[in-house]
Amino acid sequence: MLKNEIFKVIKESIYEIVPELEGVNIMIQDSLQELGANSIDRAEIIINTLEIVNASIPMIKFGEAKNINEIVDIIATVINESHVEI
C-alpha cells in the first residue's frame, strides 16, 4: 500500500473522529495534537486507520510519532514487510 493511500485513510479518519476539522486542509507534516485531536481522538484515528487498511500494529509503536507522516511511515513499513514473499 502506498503512503499517499494511507494518508488519505488517515485524513478520512480524522474528519470522522474530529468532525470540527471538516474542511481543514490537513497536510502530512501536521501533528494530530496540533490539529486539536486529544489523546483519545489520536488513538481512535490510528485504530480506525489500522482497521481500514487491515493492519495489526501495537499502539506502542506510535508513541514516538511526531506527525502524520511518521504515523504513515510506521503503517506503510509494517504493511509492506508483511507482503514480502520469500
N, CA, C and O atoms as a Maestro MAE file, in Angstrom:
{
 s_m_m2io_version
 :::
 2.0.0
}

f_m_ct {
 s_m_title
 :::
 protein
 m_atom[344] {
  # First column is atom index #
  i_m_mmod_type
  r_m_x_coord
  r_m_y_coord
  r_m_z_coord
  i_m_residue_number
  s_m_chain_name
  s_m_pdb_residue_name
  s_m_pdb_atom_name
  i_m_atomic_number
  :::
  1 25 0.854 -1.183 0.000 1 A "MET " " N  " 7
  2 3 0.000 0.000 0.000 1 A "MET " " CA " 6
  3 2 0.892 1.236 0.000 1 A "MET " " C  " 6
  4 15 1.876 1.311 0.736 1 A "MET " " O  " 8
  5 25 0.537 2.179 -0.819 2 A "LEU " " N  " 7
  6 3 1.327 3.389 -0.959 2 A "LEU " " CA " 6
  7 2 1.052 4.370 0.182 2 A "LEU " " C  " 6
  8 15 -0.034 4.395 0.761 2 A "LEU " " O  " 8
  9 25 2.077 5.180 0.488 3 A "LYS " " N  " 7
  10 3 1.945 6.143 1.576 3 A "LYS " " CA " 6
  11 2 0.802 7.128 1.346 3 A "LYS " " C  " 6
  12 15 0.104 7.497 2.290 3 A "LYS " " O  " 8
  13 25 0.608 7.555 0.096 4 A "ASN " " N  " 7
  14 3 -0.472 8.526 -0.150 4 A "ASN " " CA " 6
  15 2 -1.844 7.896 0.079 4 A "ASN " " C  " 6
  16 15 -2.788 8.598 0.442 4 A "ASN " " O  " 8
  17 25 -1.969 6.588 -0.127 5 A "GLU " " N  " 7
  18 3 -3.231 5.897 0.150 5 A "GLU " " CA " 6
  19 2 -3.482 5.833 1.657 5 A "GLU " " C  " 6
  20 15 -4.605 6.040 2.117 5 A "GLU " " O  " 8
  21 25 -2.436 5.547 2.412 6 A "ILE " " N  " 7
  22 3 -2.556 5.503 3.875 6 A "ILE " " CA " 6
  23 2 -2.884 6.893 4.412 6 A "ILE " " C  " 6
  24 15 -3.721 7.036 5.303 6 A "ILE " " O  " 8
  25 25 -2.228 7.911 3.872 7 A "PHE " " N  " 7
  26 3 -2.500 9.289 4.294 7 A "PHE " " CA " 6
  27 2 -3.964 9.653 4.039 7 A "PHE " " C  " 6
  28 15 -4.601 10.296 4.874 7 A "PHE " " O  " 8
  29 25 -4.488 9.246 2.898 8 A "LYS " " N  " 7
  30 3 -5.887 9.520 2.578 8 A "LYS " " CA " 6
  31 2 -6.814 8.871 3.607 8 A "LYS " " C  " 6
  32 15 -7.791 9.487 4.035 8 A "LYS " " O  " 8
  33 25 -6.513 7.628 4.008 9 A "VAL " " N  " 7
  34 3 -7.319 6.925 5.012 9 A "VAL " " CA " 6
  35 2 -7.232 7.651 6.355 9 A "VAL " " C  " 6
  36 15 -8.242 7.810 7.041 9 A "VAL " " O  " 8
  37 25 -6.039 8.087 6.727 10 A "ILE " " N  " 7
  38 3 -5.877 8.820 7.989 10 A "ILE " " CA " 6
  39 2 -6.695 10.111 7.960 10 A "ILE " " C  " 6
  40 15 -7.367 10.439 8.939 10 A "ILE " " O  " 8
  41 25 -6.644 10.836 6.859 11 A "LYS " " N  " 7
  42 3 -7.430 12.083 6.768 11 A "LYS " " CA " 6
  43 2 -8.914 11.793 6.922 11 A "LYS " " C  " 6
  44 15 -9.614 12.519 7.628 11 A "LYS " " O  " 8
  45 25 -9.403 10.750 6.277 12 A "GLU " " N  " 7
  46 3 -10.819 10.392 6.406 12 A "GLU " " CA " 6
  47 2 -11.156 10.049 7.854 12 A "GLU " " C  " 6
  48 15 -12.220 10.413 8.355 12 A "GLU " " O  " 8
  49 25 -10.241 9.348 8.522 13 A "SER " " N  " 7
  50 3 -10.455 9.005 9.933 13 A "SER " " CA " 6
  51 2 -10.469 10.255 10.803 13 A "SER " " C  " 6
  52 15 -11.273 10.365 11.728 13 A "SER " " O  " 8
  53 25 -9.578 11.196 10.503 14 A "ILE " " N  " 7
  54 3 -9.537 12.442 11.267 14 A "ILE " " CA " 6
  55 2 -10.866 13.181 11.133 14 A "ILE " " C  " 6
  56 15 -11.439 13.613 12.134 14 A "ILE " " O  " 8
  57 25 -11.360 13.329 9.904 15 A "TYR " " N  " 7
  58 3 -12.612 14.045 9.685 15 A "TYR " " CA " 6
  59 2 -13.792 13.340 10.356 15 A "TYR " " C  " 6
  60 15 -14.732 13.991 10.812 15 A "TYR " " O  " 8
  61 25 -13.739 12.011 10.414 16 A "GLU " " N  " 7
  62 3 -14.810 11.245 11.045 16 A "GLU " " CA " 6
  63 2 -14.782 11.397 12.566 16 A "GLU " " C  " 6
  64 15 -15.824 11.575 13.197 16 A "GLU " " O  " 8
  65 25 -13.594 11.327 13.144 17 A "ILE " " N  " 7
  66 3 -13.462 11.304 14.601 17 A "ILE " " CA " 6
  67 2 -13.413 12.711 15.194 17 A "ILE " " C  " 6
  68 15 -13.847 12.918 16.327 17 A "ILE " " O  " 8
  69 25 -12.895 13.668 14.446 18 A "VAL " " N  " 7
  70 3 -12.847 15.059 14.905 18 A "VAL " " CA " 6
  71 2 -13.588 15.911 13.854 18 A "VAL " " C  " 6
  72 15 -12.961 16.609 13.057 18 A "VAL " " O  " 8
  73 25 -14.935 15.841 13.868 19 A "PRO " " N  " 7
  74 3 -15.724 16.484 12.808 19 A "PRO " " CA " 6
  75 2 -15.511 17.995 12.699 19 A "PRO " " C  " 6
  76 15 -15.753 18.570 11.637 19 A "PRO " " O  " 8
  77 25 -15.068 18.642 13.765 20 A "GLU " " N  " 7
  78 3 -14.841 20.086 13.678 20 A "GLU " " CA " 6
  79 2 -13.669 20.429 12.752 20 A "GLU " " C  " 6
  80 15 -13.469 21.594 12.410 20 A "GLU " " O  " 8
  81 25 -12.899 19.419 12.348 21 A "LEU " " N  " 7
  82 3 -11.800 19.653 11.405 21 A "LEU " " CA " 6
  83 2 -12.232 19.513 9.947 21 A "LEU " " C  " 6
  84 15 -11.435 19.726 9.032 21 A "LEU " " O  " 8
  85 25 -13.492 19.156 9.739 22 A "GLU " " N  " 7
  86 3 -14.015 19.041 8.371 22 A "GLU " " CA " 6
  87 2 -13.782 20.352 7.636 22 A "GLU " " C  " 6
  88 15 -14.133 21.423 8.130 22 A "GLU " " O  " 8
  89 25 -13.191 20.259 6.464 23 A "GLY " " N  " 7
  90 3 -12.894 21.450 5.676 23 A "GLY " " CA " 6
  91 2 -11.503 22.006 5.909 23 A "GLY " " C  " 6
  92 15 -11.027 22.826 5.124 23 A "GLY " " O  " 8
  93 25 -10.836 21.569 6.983 24 A "VAL " " N  " 7
  94 3 -9.459 21.999 7.239 24 A "VAL " " CA " 6
  95 2 -8.546 21.224 6.300 24 A "VAL " " C  " 6
  96 15 -8.686 20.009 6.157 24 A "VAL " " O  " 8
  97 25 -7.614 21.919 5.661 25 A "ASN " " N  " 7
  98 3 -6.664 21.271 4.768 25 A "ASN " " CA " 6
  99 2 -5.571 20.612 5.611 25 A "ASN " " C  " 6
  100 15 -4.662 21.284 6.098 25 A "ASN " " O  " 8
  101 25 -5.668 19.313 5.774 26 A "ILE " " N  " 7
  102 3 -4.714 18.567 6.590 26 A "ILE " " CA " 6
  103 2 -3.530 18.170 5.727 26 A "ILE " " C  " 6
  104 15 -3.693 17.586 4.656 26 A "ILE " " O  " 8
  105 25 -2.347 18.493 6.203 27 A "MET " " N  " 7
  106 3 -1.109 18.185 5.499 27 A "MET " " CA " 6
  107 2 -0.401 17.034 6.207 27 A "MET " " C  " 6
  108 15 -0.579 16.837 7.409 27 A "MET " " O  " 8
  109 25 0.403 16.273 5.460 28 A "ILE " " N  " 7
  110 3 1.055 15.097 6.021 28 A "ILE " " CA " 6
  111 2 2.043 15.466 7.132 28 A "ILE " " C  " 6
  112 15 2.320 14.639 8.001 28 A "ILE " " O  " 8
  113 25 2.570 16.671 7.122 29 A "GLN " " N  " 7
  114 3 3.529 17.068 8.159 29 A "GLN " " CA " 6
  115 2 2.827 17.597 9.422 29 A "GLN " " C  " 6
  116 15 3.493 17.910 10.409 29 A "GLN " " O  " 8
  117 25 1.499 17.699 9.399 30 A "ASP " " N  " 7
  118 3 0.753 18.168 10.566 30 A "ASP " " CA " 6
  119 2 0.811 17.162 11.705 30 A "ASP " " C  " 6
  120 15 0.931 15.955 11.493 30 A "ASP " " O  " 8
  121 25 0.725 17.686 12.902 31 A "SER " " N  " 7
  122 3 0.649 16.870 14.113 31 A "SER " " CA " 6
  123 2 -0.823 16.741 14.502 31 A "SER " " C  " 6
  124 15 -1.566 17.722 14.481 31 A "SER " " O  " 8
  125 25 -1.236 15.529 14.855 32 A "LEU " " N  " 7
  126 3 -2.620 15.341 15.298 32 A "LEU " " CA " 6
  127 2 -2.922 16.210 16.511 32 A "LEU " " C  " 6
  128 15 -4.003 16.788 16.620 32 A "LEU " " O  " 8
  129 25 -1.969 16.296 17.409 33 A "GLN " " N  " 7
  130 3 -2.156 17.099 18.611 33 A "GLN " " CA " 6
  131 2 -2.325 18.572 18.251 33 A "GLN " " C  " 6
  132 15 -3.202 19.244 18.795 33 A "GLN " " O  " 8
  133 25 -1.498 19.079 17.341 34 A "GLU " " N  " 7
  134 3 -1.603 20.479 16.934 34 A "GLU " " CA " 6
  135 2 -2.904 20.756 16.183 34 A "GLU " " C  " 6
  136 15 -3.401 21.882 16.191 34 A "GLU " " O  " 8
  137 25 -3.455 19.724 15.532 35 A "LEU " " N  " 7
  138 3 -4.745 19.887 14.861 35 A "LEU " " CA " 6
  139 2 -5.900 19.943 15.853 35 A "LEU " " C  " 6
  140 15 -7.021 20.297 15.487 35 A "LEU " " O  " 8
  141 25 -5.624 19.593 17.111 36 A "GLY " " N  " 7
  142 3 -6.651 19.662 18.142 36 A "GLY " " CA " 6
  143 2 -7.203 18.319 18.582 36 A "GLY " " C  " 6
  144 15 -8.160 18.258 19.354 36 A "GLY " " O  " 8
  145 25 -6.591 17.219 18.083 37 A "ALA " " N  " 7
  146 3 -7.040 15.885 18.486 37 A "ALA " " CA " 6
  147 2 -6.455 15.563 19.860 37 A "ALA " " C  " 6
  148 15 -5.240 15.609 20.056 37 A "ALA " " O  " 8
  149 25 -7.339 15.236 20.811 38 A "ASN " " N  " 7
  150 3 -6.843 14.854 22.138 38 A "ASN " " CA " 6
  151 2 -6.309 13.418 22.089 38 A "ASN " " C  " 6
  152 15 -6.357 12.776 21.040 38 A "ASN " " O  " 8
  153 25 -5.809 12.921 23.202 39 A "SER " " N  " 7
  154 3 -5.170 11.598 23.205 39 A "SER " " CA " 6
  155 2 -6.137 10.482 22.810 39 A "SER " " C  " 6
  156 15 -5.746 9.540 22.120 39 A "SER " " O  " 8
  157 25 -7.382 10.579 23.239 40 A "ILE " " N  " 7
  158 3 -8.375 9.560 22.871 40 A "ILE " " CA " 6
  159 2 -8.675 9.652 21.373 40 A "ILE " " C  " 6
  160 15 -8.763 8.631 20.690 40 A "ILE " " O  " 8
  161 25 -8.832 10.872 20.867 41 A "ASP " " N  " 7
  162 3 -9.048 11.056 19.430 41 A "ASP " " CA " 6
  163 2 -7.892 10.465 18.628 41 A "ASP " " C  " 6
  164 15 -8.112 9.778 17.631 41 A "ASP " " O  " 8
  165 25 -6.662 10.731 19.060 42 A "ARG " " N  " 7
  166 3 -5.487 10.244 18.338 42 A "ARG " " CA " 6
  167 2 -5.479 8.721 18.297 42 A "ARG " " C  " 6
  168 15 -5.202 8.127 17.255 42 A "ARG " " O  " 8
  169 25 -5.782 8.092 19.423 43 A "ALA " " N  " 7
  170 3 -5.833 6.629 19.466 43 A "ALA " " CA " 6
  171 2 -6.932 6.107 18.543 43 A "ALA " " C  " 6
  172 15 -6.718 5.140 17.812 43 A "ALA " " O  " 8
  173 25 -8.097 6.734 18.571 44 A "GLU " " N  " 7
  174 3 -9.205 6.308 17.715 44 A "GLU " " CA " 6
  175 2 -8.866 6.480 16.232 44 A "GLU " " C  " 6
  176 15 -9.224 5.633 15.414 44 A "GLU " " O  " 8
  177 25 -8.187 7.557 15.887 45 A "ILE " " N  " 7
  178 3 -7.794 7.796 14.496 45 A "ILE " " CA " 6
  179 2 -6.870 6.684 14.021 45 A "ILE " " C  " 6
  180 15 -7.041 6.146 12.927 45 A "ILE " " O  " 8
  181 25 -5.893 6.345 14.848 46 A "ILE " " N  " 7
  182 3 -4.950 5.287 14.471 46 A "ILE " " CA " 6
  183 2 -5.656 3.938 14.395 46 A "ILE " " C  " 6
  184 15 -5.457 3.194 13.434 46 A "ILE " " O  " 8
  185 25 -6.470 3.611 15.385 47 A "ILE " " N  " 7
  186 3 -7.184 2.327 15.401 47 A "ILE " " CA " 6
  187 2 -8.105 2.218 14.185 47 A "ILE " " C  " 6
  188 15 -8.140 1.183 13.521 47 A "ILE " " O  " 8
  189 25 -8.843 3.280 13.898 48 A "ASN " " N  " 7
  190 3 -9.741 3.285 12.746 48 A "ASN " " CA " 6
  191 2 -8.958 3.087 11.440 48 A "ASN " " C  " 6
  192 15 -9.372 2.327 10.564 48 A "ASN " " O  " 8
  193 25 -7.839 3.775 11.327 49 A "THR " " N  " 7
  194 3 -6.997 3.649 10.136 49 A "THR " " CA " 6
  195 2 -6.482 2.225 9.989 49 A "THR " " C  " 6
  196 15 -6.510 1.664 8.893 49 A "THR " " O  " 8
  197 25 -6.014 1.638 11.084 50 A "LEU " " N  " 7
  198 3 -5.495 0.269 11.033 50 A "LEU " " CA " 6
  199 2 -6.576 -0.717 10.615 50 A "LEU " " C  " 6
  200 15 -6.309 -1.656 9.865 50 A "LEU " " O  " 8
  201 25 -7.794 -0.505 11.099 51 A "GLU " " N  " 7
  202 3 -8.902 -1.384 10.706 51 A "GLU " " CA " 6
  203 2 -9.177 -1.274 9.211 51 A "GLU " " C  " 6
  204 15 -9.383 -2.286 8.540 51 A "GLU " " O  " 8
  205 25 -9.182 -0.066 8.694 52 A "ILE " " N  " 7
  206 3 -9.476 0.146 7.273 52 A "ILE " " CA " 6
  207 2 -8.401 -0.459 6.382 52 A "ILE " " C  " 6
  208 15 -8.715 -1.058 5.354 52 A "ILE " " O  " 8
  209 25 -7.139 -0.311 6.765 53 A "VAL " " N  " 7
  210 3 -6.051 -0.841 5.934 53 A "VAL " " CA " 6
  211 2 -5.718 -2.290 6.280 53 A "VAL " " C  " 6
  212 15 -4.798 -2.880 5.715 53 A "VAL " " O  " 8
  213 25 -6.483 -2.854 7.220 54 A "ASN " " N  " 7
  214 3 -6.335 -4.252 7.610 54 A "ASN " " CA " 6
  215 2 -4.916 -4.566 8.107 54 A "ASN " " C  " 6
  216 15 -4.261 -5.496 7.636 54 A "ASN " " O  " 8
  217 25 -4.468 -3.758 9.073 55 A "ALA " " N  " 7
  218 3 -3.141 -3.945 9.656 55 A "ALA " " CA " 6
  219 2 -3.272 -4.072 11.172 55 A "ALA " " C  " 6
  220 15 -4.154 -3.477 11.791 55 A "ALA " " O  " 8
  221 25 -2.386 -4.848 11.739 56 A "SER " " N  " 7
  222 3 -2.357 -5.022 13.190 56 A "SER " " CA " 6
  223 2 -0.991 -4.571 13.692 56 A "SER " " C  " 6
  224 15 0.024 -5.232 13.471 56 A "SER " " O  " 8
  225 25 -0.992 -3.433 14.369 57 A "ILE " " N  " 7
  226 3 0.247 -2.853 14.878 57 A "ILE " " CA " 6
  227 2 -0.005 -2.419 16.319 57 A "ILE " " C  " 6
  228 15 -0.979 -1.716 16.588 57 A "ILE " " O  " 8
  229 25 0.855 -2.828 17.243 58 A "PRO " " N  " 7
  230 3 0.677 -2.399 18.637 58 A "PRO " " CA " 6
  231 2 0.733 -0.867 18.750 58 A "PRO " " C  " 6
  232 15 1.580 -0.221 18.132 58 A "PRO " " O  " 8
  233 25 -0.164 -0.313 19.532 59 A "MET " " N  " 7
  234 3 -0.236 1.139 19.694 59 A "MET " " CA " 6
  235 2 1.075 1.736 20.205 59 A "MET " " C  " 6
  236 15 1.380 2.894 19.923 59 A "MET " " O  " 8
  237 25 1.840 0.961 20.945 60 A "ILE " " N  " 7
  238 3 3.116 1.452 21.485 60 A "ILE " " CA " 6
  239 2 4.056 1.908 20.369 60 A "ILE " " C  " 6
  240 15 4.901 2.777 20.585 60 A "ILE " " O  " 8
  241 25 3.912 1.328 19.187 61 A "LYS " " N  " 7
  242 3 4.761 1.688 18.042 61 A "LYS " " CA " 6
  243 2 4.557 3.144 17.626 61 A "LYS " " C  " 6
  244 15 5.442 3.747 17.019 61 A "LYS " " O  " 8
  245 25 3.405 3.704 17.948 62 A "PHE " " N  " 7
  246 3 3.082 5.060 17.516 62 A "PHE " " CA " 6
  247 2 3.438 6.115 18.568 62 A "PHE " " C  " 6
  248 15 3.244 7.309 18.340 62 A "PHE " " O  " 8
  249 25 3.955 5.679 19.711 63 A "GLY " " N  " 7
  250 3 4.240 6.587 20.822 63 A "GLY " " CA " 6
  251 2 5.219 7.696 20.492 63 A "GLY " " C  " 6
  252 15 5.104 8.798 21.030 63 A "GLY " " O  " 8
  253 25 6.168 7.434 19.631 64 A "GLU " " N  " 7
  254 3 7.193 8.428 19.304 64 A "GLU " " CA " 6
  255 2 6.869 9.223 18.040 64 A "GLU " " C  " 6
  256 15 7.612 10.136 17.679 64 A "GLU " " O  " 8
  257 25 5.764 8.886 17.363 65 A "ALA " " N  " 7
  258 3 5.414 9.590 16.123 65 A "ALA " " CA " 6
  259 2 5.090 11.045 16.420 65 A "ALA " " C  " 6
  260 15 4.246 11.341 17.265 65 A "ALA " " O  " 8
  261 25 5.761 11.948 15.725 66 A "LYS " " N  " 7
  262 3 5.598 13.374 15.973 66 A "LYS " " CA " 6
  263 2 4.565 14.021 15.055 66 A "LYS " " C  " 6
  264 15 4.037 15.090 15.361 66 A "LYS " " O  " 8
  265 25 4.279 13.361 13.921 67 A "ASN " " N  " 7
  266 3 3.326 13.941 12.978 67 A "ASN " " CA " 6
  267 2 2.664 12.827 12.162 67 A "ASN " " C  " 6
  268 15 2.974 11.648 12.330 67 A "ASN " " O  " 8
  269 25 1.756 13.222 11.287 68 A "ILE " " N  " 7
  270 3 1.019 12.241 10.488 68 A "ILE " " CA " 6
  271 2 1.969 11.465 9.586 68 A "ILE " " C  " 6
  272 15 1.780 10.267 9.379 68 A "ILE " " O  " 8
  273 25 2.978 12.125 9.052 69 A "ASN " " N  " 7
  274 3 3.935 11.447 8.179 69 A "ASN " " CA " 6
  275 2 4.599 10.272 8.885 69 A "ASN " " C  " 6
  276 15 4.778 9.210 8.289 69 A "ASN " " O  " 8
  277 25 4.962 10.452 10.137 70 A "GLU " " N  " 7
  278 3 5.603 9.370 10.882 70 A "GLU " " CA " 6
  279 2 4.623 8.228 11.151 70 A "GLU " " C  " 6
  280 15 5.023 7.064 11.169 70 A "GLU " " O  " 8
  281 25 3.352 8.548 11.359 71 A "ILE " " N  " 7
  282 3 2.322 7.514 11.517 71 A "ILE " " CA " 6
  283 2 2.185 6.730 10.211 71 A "ILE " " C  " 6
  284 15 2.130 5.500 10.216 71 A "ILE " " O  " 8
  285 25 2.130 7.457 9.099 72 A "VAL " " N  " 7
  286 3 2.043 6.819 7.784 72 A "VAL " " CA " 6
  287 2 3.243 5.904 7.552 72 A "VAL " " C  " 6
  288 15 3.085 4.782 7.070 72 A "VAL " " O  " 8
  289 25 4.435 6.376 7.892 73 A "ASP " " N  " 7
  290 3 5.651 5.576 7.710 73 A "ASP " " CA " 6
  291 2 5.577 4.267 8.490 73 A "ASP " " C  " 6
  292 15 5.933 3.211 7.966 73 A "ASP " " O  " 8
  293 25 5.120 4.329 9.728 74 A "ILE " " N  " 7
  294 3 5.022 3.119 10.561 74 A "ILE " " CA " 6
  295 2 4.059 2.133 9.921 74 A "ILE " " C  " 6
  296 15 4.372 0.949 9.799 74 A "ILE " " O  " 8
  297 25 2.899 2.609 9.516 75 A "ILE " " N  " 7
  298 3 1.893 1.725 8.918 75 A "ILE " " CA " 6
  299 2 2.406 1.154 7.596 75 A "ILE " " C  " 6
  300 15 2.281 -0.047 7.354 75 A "ILE " " O  " 8
  301 25 2.978 1.997 6.744 76 A "ALA " " N  " 7
  302 3 3.474 1.549 5.438 76 A "ALA " " CA " 6
  303 2 4.569 0.510 5.592 76 A "ALA " " C  " 6
  304 15 4.600 -0.478 4.858 76 A "ALA " " O  " 8
  305 25 5.464 0.727 6.538 77 A "THR " " N  " 7
  306 3 6.561 -0.224 6.755 77 A "THR " " CA " 6
  307 2 6.017 -1.587 7.150 77 A "THR " " C  " 6
  308 15 6.439 -2.605 6.600 77 A "THR " " O  " 8
  309 25 5.100 -1.620 8.082 78 A "VAL " " N  " 7
  310 3 4.541 -2.899 8.540 78 A "VAL " " CA " 6
  311 2 3.763 -3.584 7.420 78 A "VAL " " C  " 6
  312 15 3.906 -4.789 7.216 78 A "VAL " " O  " 8
  313 25 2.940 -2.827 6.693 79 A "ILE " " N  " 7
  314 3 2.159 -3.416 5.612 79 A "ILE " " CA " 6
  315 2 3.080 -3.974 4.528 79 A "ILE " " C  " 6
  316 15 2.888 -5.095 4.057 79 A "ILE " " O  " 8
  317 25 4.068 -3.195 4.142 80 A "ASN " " N  " 7
  318 3 4.964 -3.632 3.067 80 A "ASN " " CA " 6
  319 2 5.833 -4.809 3.491 80 A "ASN " " C  " 6
  320 15 6.137 -5.674 2.669 80 A "ASN " " O  " 8
  321 25 6.240 -4.859 4.761 81 A "GLU " " N  " 7
  322 3 7.008 -6.006 5.255 81 A "GLU " " CA " 6
  323 2 6.159 -7.270 5.289 81 A "GLU " " C  " 6
  324 15 6.661 -8.368 5.048 81 A "GLU " " O  " 8
  325 25 4.879 -7.114 5.587 82 A "SER " " N  " 7
  326 3 4.018 -8.288 5.696 82 A "SER " " CA " 6
  327 2 3.664 -8.856 4.318 82 A "SER " " C  " 6
  328 15 3.206 -9.995 4.226 82 A "SER " " O  " 8
  329 25 3.867 -8.091 3.257 83 A "HIS " " N  " 7
  330 3 3.548 -8.554 1.917 83 A "HIS " " CA " 6
  331 2 4.764 -9.059 1.149 83 A "HIS " " C  " 6
  332 15 4.668 -9.376 -0.036 83 A "HIS " " O  " 8
  333 25 5.902 -9.131 1.824 84 A "VAL " " N  " 7
  334 3 7.118 -9.632 1.174 84 A "VAL " " CA " 6
  335 2 7.018 -11.146 1.083 84 A "VAL " " C  " 6
  336 15 6.781 -11.830 2.078 84 A "VAL " " O  " 8
  337 25 7.200 -11.652 -0.118 85 A "GLU " " N  " 7
  338 3 7.145 -13.095 -0.316 85 A "GLU " " CA " 6
  339 2 8.562 -13.647 -0.356 85 A "GLU " " C  " 6
  340 15 9.474 -13.047 -0.926 85 A "GLU " " O  " 8
  341 25 8.716 -14.813 0.271 86 A "ILE " " N  " 7
  342 3 10.049 -15.446 0.304 86 A "ILE " " CA " 6
  343 2 10.061 -16.623 -0.639 86 A "ILE " " C  " 6
  344 15 11.081 -17.300 -0.768 86 A "ILE " " O  " 8
  :::
 }
 m_bond[343] {
  # First column is bond index #
  i_m_from
  i_m_to
  i_m_order
  :::
  1 1 2 1
  2 2 3 1
  3 3 4 2
  4 3 5 1
  5 5 6 1
  6 6 7 1
  7 7 8 2
  8 7 9 1
  9 9 10 1
  10 10 11 1
  11 11 12 2
  12 11 13 1
  13 13 14 1
  14 14 15 1
  15 15 16 2
  16 15 17 1
  17 17 18 1
  18 18 19 1
  19 19 20 2
  20 19 21 1
  21 21 22 1
  22 22 23 1
  23 23 24 2
  24 23 25 1
  25 25 26 1
  26 26 27 1
  27 27 28 2
  28 27 29 1
  29 29 30 1
  30 30 31 1
  31 31 32 2
  32 31 33 1
  33 33 34 1
  34 34 35 1
  35 35 36 2
  36 35 37 1
  37 37 38 1
  38 38 39 1
  39 39 40 2
  40 39 41 1
  41 41 42 1
  42 42 43 1
  43 43 44 2
  44 43 45 1
  45 45 46 1
  46 46 47 1
  47 47 48 2
  48 47 49 1
  49 49 50 1
  50 50 51 1
  51 51 52 2
  52 51 53 1
  53 53 54 1
  54 54 55 1
  55 55 56 2
  56 55 57 1
  57 57 58 1
  58 58 59 1
  59 59 60 2
  60 59 61 1
  61 61 62 1
  62 62 63 1
  63 63 64 2
  64 63 65 1
  65 65 66 1
  66 66 67 1
  67 67 68 2
  68 67 69 1
  69 69 70 1
  70 70 71 1
  71 71 72 2
  72 71 73 1
  73 73 74 1
  74 74 75 1
  75 75 76 2
  76 75 77 1
  77 77 78 1
  78 78 79 1
  79 79 80 2
  80 79 81 1
  81 81 82 1
  82 82 83 1
  83 83 84 2
  84 83 85 1
  85 85 86 1
  86 86 87 1
  87 87 88 2
  88 87 89 1
  89 89 90 1
  90 90 91 1
  91 91 92 2
  92 91 93 1
  93 93 94 1
  94 94 95 1
  95 95 96 2
  96 95 97 1
  97 97 98 1
  98 98 99 1
  99 99 100 2
  100 99 101 1
  101 101 102 1
  102 102 103 1
  103 103 104 2
  104 103 105 1
  105 105 106 1
  106 106 107 1
  107 107 108 2
  108 107 109 1
  109 109 110 1
  110 110 111 1
  111 111 112 2
  112 111 113 1
  113 113 114 1
  114 114 115 1
  115 115 116 2
  116 115 117 1
  117 117 118 1
  118 118 119 1
  119 119 120 2
  120 119 121 1
  121 121 122 1
  122 122 123 1
  123 123 124 2
  124 123 125 1
  125 125 126 1
  126 126 127 1
  127 127 128 2
  128 127 129 1
  129 129 130 1
  130 130 131 1
  131 131 132 2
  132 131 133 1
  133 133 134 1
  134 134 135 1
  135 135 136 2
  136 135 137 1
  137 137 138 1
  138 138 139 1
  139 139 140 2
  140 139 141 1
  141 141 142 1
  142 142 143 1
  143 143 144 2
  144 143 145 1
  145 145 146 1
  146 146 147 1
  147 147 148 2
  148 147 149 1
  149 149 150 1
  150 150 151 1
  151 151 152 2
  152 151 153 1
  153 153 154 1
  154 154 155 1
  155 155 156 2
  156 155 157 1
  157 157 158 1
  158 158 159 1
  159 159 160 2
  160 159 161 1
  161 161 162 1
  162 162 163 1
  163 163 164 2
  164 163 165 1
  165 165 166 1
  166 166 167 1
  167 167 168 2
  168 167 169 1
  169 169 170 1
  170 170 171 1
  171 171 172 2
  172 171 173 1
  173 173 174 1
  174 174 175 1
  175 175 176 2
  176 175 177 1
  177 177 178 1
  178 178 179 1
  179 179 180 2
  180 179 181 1
  181 181 182 1
  182 182 183 1
  183 183 184 2
  184 183 185 1
  185 185 186 1
  186 186 187 1
  187 187 188 2
  188 187 189 1
  189 189 190 1
  190 190 191 1
  191 191 192 2
  192 191 193 1
  193 193 194 1
  194 194 195 1
  195 195 196 2
  196 195 197 1
  197 197 198 1
  198 198 199 1
  199 199 200 2
  200 199 201 1
  201 201 202 1
  202 202 203 1
  203 203 204 2
  204 203 205 1
  205 205 206 1
  206 206 207 1
  207 207 208 2
  208 207 209 1
  209 209 210 1
  210 210 211 1
  211 211 212 2
  212 211 213 1
  213 213 214 1
  214 214 215 1
  215 215 216 2
  216 215 217 1
  217 217 218 1
  218 218 219 1
  219 219 220 2
  220 219 221 1
  221 221 222 1
  222 222 223 1
  223 223 224 2
  224 223 225 1
  225 225 226 1
  226 226 227 1
  227 227 228 2
  228 227 229 1
  229 229 230 1
  230 230 231 1
  231 231 232 2
  232 231 233 1
  233 233 234 1
  234 234 235 1
  235 235 236 2
  236 235 237 1
  237 237 238 1
  238 238 239 1
  239 239 240 2
  240 239 241 1
  241 241 242 1
  242 242 243 1
  243 243 244 2
  244 243 245 1
  245 245 246 1
  246 246 247 1
  247 247 248 2
  248 247 249 1
  249 249 250 1
  250 250 251 1
  251 251 252 2
  252 251 253 1
  253 253 254 1
  254 254 255 1
  255 255 256 2
  256 255 257 1
  257 257 258 1
  258 258 259 1
  259 259 260 2
  260 259 261 1
  261 261 262 1
  262 262 263 1
  263 263 264 2
  264 263 265 1
  265 265 266 1
  266 266 267 1
  267 267 268 2
  268 267 269 1
  269 269 270 1
  270 270 271 1
  271 271 272 2
  272 271 273 1
  273 273 274 1
  274 274 275 1
  275 275 276 2
  276 275 277 1
  277 277 278 1
  278 278 279 1
  279 279 280 2
  280 279 281 1
  281 281 282 1
  282 282 283 1
  283 283 284 2
  284 283 285 1
  285 285 286 1
  286 286 287 1
  287 287 288 2
  288 287 289 1
  289 289 290 1
  290 290 291 1
  291 291 292 2
  292 291 293 1
  293 293 294 1
  294 294 295 1
  295 295 296 2
  296 295 297 1
  297 297 298 1
  298 298 299 1
  299 299 300 2
  300 299 301 1
  301 301 302 1
  302 302 303 1
  303 303 304 2
  304 303 305 1
  305 305 306 1
  306 306 307 1
  307 307 308 2
  308 307 309 1
  309 309 310 1
  310 310 311 1
  311 311 312 2
  312 311 313 1
  313 313 314 1
  314 314 315 1
  315 315 316 2
  316 315 317 1
  317 317 318 1
  318 318 319 1
  319 319 320 2
  320 319 321 1
  321 321 322 1
  322 322 323 1
  323 323 324 2
  324 323 325 1
  325 325 326 1
  326 326 327 1
  327 327 328 2
  328 327 329 1
  329 329 330 1
  330 330 331 1
  331 331 332 2
  332 331 333 1
  333 333 334 1
  334 334 335 1
  335 335 336 2
  336 335 337 1
  337 337 338 1
  338 338 339 1
  339 339 340 2
  340 339 341 1
  341 341 342 1
  342 342 343 1
  343 343 344 2
  :::
 }
}
